[in-house]
Amino acid sequence: MPRPFALPDLGEGLTEAEIVKVLVTEGDVLAEDAPLLEVETDKATVEIPSPFAGRVARIHVRPGQSVKVGEVLVTFDDAGQAAPPARGRGPAPQPAAARATQATPTATRPTPAPTAASAAAPESTLVADAGARAGTTREPGPASTGPVPAAPATRRLARELGVDLRAVRATGPGGRVTDDDVRTFTSGTRRPAAAPGADGQVRERAAPERPAVAKPLAAVGVEPPALPRFEQWGPVDRQPLSHLRRTIAERMTLSATLIPHVTHFDRADVTELDAIIRRNVEAARQRGVTLTLTSFLLKAAALALQEHPQFNASLDPAAGELIVKRYHHLGVAVATERGLIVPVIRDVDKKPLVELQRELAALAQRVRDGKATLDDLRGGTFTITNIGALGGTGAIPIINYPEVAILGVARGREEPVVHEGRIVPRMLLPISLTFDHRIADGADGARFATAIVRRLERPEQLLLEW
C-alpha cells in the first residue's frame, strides 16, 4: 500500500523549505531513519530521515524546489523484504507484525478501525494527531508500530547519541519527542514529579493566572503598492532571490513593520581591553583559541542583561504581556557568502571568556561551512552584530524578531581625548543599542547601554571567570 511522506512541521513557525539534495533514488529500499533529503530552512541545512522502512516508489521533489509543510516529498511502497540496517544504528527494525506479536498482553489495547480520511493520511500525522486528541504525553511501548513523532533535528541528535526514539518518554505536543527528552534519556535523569497533596493524591501545579488588566495591542498591517514597469526606461535583469535571502527579507520586513525601533549611540573607551587582548594573544593560542573583542562583548552584554532583564525578553501583543527570559542565549551575526546568519551561544552569562571564544569560533565556522543545524540558530534572546572588521563609524541594525533589542558595534579607533587631565590617544569603540520602544523608553536604553560600556571599560571584571 503506498505511503506518502510529507514535509513535517520543523517547529517555531517554519512553513516551507528548499530542497538542497535528494539522497535516494526511486526503487531504493530504506531502513527507518536512513538519510532521505537535505533541505534548507531558517538559514540552516538539515537532513530529513526516512520516517519508516520501505521502498521508494516515487520522488515528488527536485533540488532547488521550495515546498511547504504538508506537501508530499516521497511516496513509499512496502519493501517486500527486510530493509538494510540504518547507518550508525543497531539491527534493522522488525516489521510491524513482528513487533506486535512480541508485545505483552497488558501493553496491547484495542484500536478502532480507521476512517477513510485517516487511512489516506500520512502515518506520522496520524501518530501526532492521536497524541494531541488524547491530550497526554506519549509513553513508549513495545506495541508501537508507526514512526516516532520527532523533528529531523531531534532524530539526528538521537542517532548521534545512539538513542532509540521508541525508548524515550515524549513530552512534546501531540506525543512528539523533543531534544530535551533525548538528552534526559541519555543522562538517566527524570523531571521532578508533582508533590502529593494533603489527601495523598498527586496533582499538577496550576499555572499562575494572568493579570486581569492585560489587553491585546492593536494589529499592524501594510500592503505594498504595485511596482512600476521598469522596462519602459531601459533593460532590466530579474534575478530570483535565494531561499536564504528571501528568509532574511521576510524577517527584516516583519521586524521593521511590527517594531517601533529607537537607537541609542555611545562610545566605550576600550584602551585597556585592547591591551589585554594584545598581551594575551599567545597565552590564548596555547589554550586553542584566538582571543577577539566579540567574546568580551558577549560577556559584557549578558551581564548587563541581568541588570536590565526587560531587554532580554519578547513582547506578546495578543496578551499584552512582556515575556522575560531567565536565560541568556546570545546571537552573533556572522557574514557568509550566502548572507547574514545569526547562530546562538547558550548561557553566555555562565561561561568563562575562553570557553565563549572557543565556542564562538567553532559555531562561526560551522555557519560559514553551511553545516549549522536548526538548534544552532534558535532560542536567542539578544543579538550582537560587530561590523568593526569591515569598517564604518556606526550602524543602526534591525532587531532580530521576536527579540526586543540588538547591539551594533563599529570599528574602534584611536582618538585624542582628555584622560586624567591630559590629552592622550585612547581607543574608542562606537556602539549602538537599537531596541523596541514599546517595551522601554530612551532613558532605559541609555542605562542599559551604559551598563555594557562600563564593563567594557573595566575588563578586569570580565576576566574574573577566565
Secondary structure as GFF3:
##gff-version 3
##sequence-region A 1 466
A	DSSP	beta_strand	3	6	.	.	.	ID=ss1
A	DSSP	beta_strand	16	22	.	.	.	ID=ss2
A	DSSP	beta_strand	29	30	.	.	.	ID=ss3
A	DSSP	beta_strand	35	41	.	.	.	ID=ss4
A	DSSP	beta_strand	44	49	.	.	.	ID=ss5
A	DSSP	beta_strand	54	59	.	.	.	ID=ss6
A	DSSP	beta_strand	66	68	.	.	.	ID=ss7
A	DSSP	beta_strand	72	77	.	.	.	ID=ss8
A	DSSP	alpha_helix	96	102	.	.	.	ID=ss9
A	DSSP	three_ten_helix	105	107	.	.	.	ID=ss10
A	DSSP	alpha_helix	116	120	.	.	.	ID=ss11
A	DSSP	alpha_helix	123	134	.	.	.	ID=ss12
A	DSSP	alpha_helix	152	161	.	.	.	ID=ss13
A	DSSP	three_ten_helix	165	167	.	.	.	ID=ss14
A	DSSP	three_ten_helix	173	175	.	.	.	ID=ss15
A	DSSP	alpha_helix	179	187	.	.	.	ID=ss16
A	DSSP	three_ten_helix	230	232	.	.	.	ID=ss17
A	DSSP	alpha_helix	243	258	.	.	.	ID=ss18
A	DSSP	beta_strand	261	269	.	.	.	ID=ss19
A	DSSP	alpha_helix	271	279	.	.	.	ID=ss20
A	DSSP	alpha_helix	281	286	.	.	.	ID=ss21
A	DSSP	alpha_helix	293	307	.	.	.	ID=ss22
A	DSSP	three_ten_helix	309	311	.	.	.	ID=ss23
A	DSSP	beta_strand	313	316	.	.	.	ID=ss24
A	DSSP	beta_strand	321	324	.	.	.	ID=ss25
A	DSSP	beta_strand	330	332	.	.	.	ID=ss26
A	DSSP	beta_strand	334	335	.	.	.	ID=ss27
A	DSSP	beta_strand	340	341	.	.	.	ID=ss28
A	DSSP	beta_strand	344	345	.	.	.	ID=ss29
A	DSSP	three_ten_helix	348	350	.	.	.	ID=ss30
A	DSSP	alpha_helix	353	368	.	.	.	ID=ss31
A	DSSP	alpha_helix	374	377	.	.	.	ID=ss32
A	DSSP	beta_strand	382	386	.	.	.	ID=ss33
A	DSSP	three_ten_helix	388	390	.	.	.	ID=ss34
A	DSSP	beta_strand	405	409	.	.	.	ID=ss35
A	DSSP	beta_strand	413	419	.	.	.	ID=ss36
A	DSSP	beta_strand	422	436	.	.	.	ID=ss37
A	DSSP	alpha_helix	442	457	.	.	.	ID=ss38
A	DSSP	alpha_helix	459	462	.	.	.	ID=ss39
A	DSSP	three_ten_helix	463	465	.	.	.	ID=ss40
###
